[in-house]
């Protein structure tokens, strides 16, 4: 009889405990309209572990890989070129690690970068100067690097050395100081004879449009090493427009708010508030404030910006974890590459990322502000992401594929000076590129020119229109 009574008491206690939990859930749901307690990530935490070590190399790519044939003509390799991937994989998988593990003694090379790249060589350019710490993390180098440089921006690979199994690499962080390293050609890296073949036959590749330095044709240009297509003829290349869409899983609708939270936010919010006009939704809790907009713009802000700044690689790991969590959930296929690092603030780092497709960078055109924005900008320290601005988009081929003239001289004479007459008198370019810009459902090719402390963007005009 006693056992029966104790059993009944136990059942009653369990019932009361469950009732208490249910009441707490009801109160929580009242504070978080539109969020079900049973679908809450707080009650059903995600166990998926983002392994950044396995994907970190996917986010760091060269700005471009160029072949110098020794005649001051430079041949850019497309990402789908077999030599492109072989050179990059050899550099990041072998040569770079050897360099970081070498002693710093006797590495200064007494010549300037401009003179060096006039030789037959392969040039690897990063989109931005990459700190040594990030390169160590990228390559898995364990012992501390004793390099005389703090960053790397460009590398020249010259297959000349006394030993058949060695090649010479020249590195620079600022275009002024150049450092020389001799590295071994390890198994799996591109062979020395393949480098020679590439250097000797690159001129025969009619699909590559060559580049020249401004200094070789226009001595008055201060940034003489700047490369562009500078030709007497039209240099046509077929470029596709891109269709731009927001992933179906996070299209902003009243009946999709729970799903958006599930895909974009790592823990459930205590407060959820759609805007009255239906163009945005607010998620917030004690730690963060998140706005998500109907154009796919994801605005994440951590409330308290505290914690140690840490090393660049530690902060980058936080940024990549933040991106990879959402990218993996949404199965975003377009390449996302690191394009800039700013470390001047004493408390955090600013990382910029952009989408890439067909070897071209994809950026955001803010038509209202008349500015160019990155697709992703993340502020982070060693502990967490403090702020993130991300246009979450997918890209696919549009029906439009047209020929465009890449000759900068034609663009300058026919378009640039008509829009900016002052450049007809004094033109000092710091940067020239052709990139995709998007502001709505379509990404189109644009000329981007930095000159006179301005960033100028003009739509490329297809041939025959």
HUCOR-V388195 format. One record per backbone hydrogen bond with DSSP energy under -1.0 kcal/mol. NH is the residue of the N-H (numbers start at 1). CO is the residue of the C=O. Records with the same first field share a line. If there is no record, write none. Layout:
NH=CO + CO
This chain:
5=1
6=2
7=3
8=4
9=5
10=6
11=7
12=8
13=9
14=10
15=11
16=12
17=13
18=14
19=15
20=16
21=17
22=18
23=19
24=20
25=21
26=22
27=23
28=24
29=25
30=26
31=27
35=32
44=40
52=50
54=51
55=52
56=52
58=55
59=56
63=125
64=125
66=123
67=75
68=121
69=73
74=211
75=67
77=65
81=78
85=81
86=82
87=83
88=84
89=85
90=86
91=87
92=88
93=89
94=90
95=90
96=91
98=94
99=95
100=96
101=97
102=99
109=178
111=109
116=112
117=113
118=115
119=116
121=68
122=157
123=66
124=155
125=64
126=153
130=152
132=150
135=131
136=132
137=133
138=134
139=135
140=136
141=136
152=130
153=172
154=172
155=124
156=170
157=122
158=168
166=163
167=183
168=158
169=181
170=156
171=179
172=154
179=171
180=107
181=169
183=167
185=165
186=184
189=186
195=191
196=192
197=193
198=194
199=195
200=196
201=197
202=198
204=201
205=202
206=204
208=205
211=74
212=228
214=226
215=224
217=214
218=214
221=218
224=222
226=223
228=212
237=404
239=402
241=400
242=443
243=396
244=441
245=394
250=247
251=248
256=253
260=256
261=257
262=258
263=259
264=260
265=261
270=284
271=284
273=282
275=280
278=275
281=292
282=273
283=290
284=271
285=288
289=301
290=283
291=299
292=281
293=297
294=279
296=293
298=390
299=291
300=388
301=289
302=386
303=287
306=304
315=311
316=312
317=313
318=314
319=315
320=316
321=317
322=318
323=319
324=320
325=321
326=322
327=323
328=324
329=325
330=326
331=327
332=327
335=356
337=354
338=59
339=352
340=352
342=350
349=380
350=342
351=378
352=340
353=376
354=337
356=335
357=360
360=357
362=355
363=436
364=373
365=438
366=371
367=365
370=366
371=366
373=364
376=353
377=389
378=351
379=387
380=349
381=384
382=308
386=379
387=379
388=300
389=377
390=298
391=375
392=296
394=245
396=243
398=241
402=239
404=237
406=235
408=229
411=407
412=408
413=409
414=410
415=411
416=411
417=412
419=415
420=416
423=420
424=421
425=422
426=422
430=450
431=450
433=448
435=446
436=361
437=444
438=363
443=242
444=437
446=435
447=458
448=433
449=456
450=431
451=454
454=451
456=449
458=447
460=445
463=403
465=462
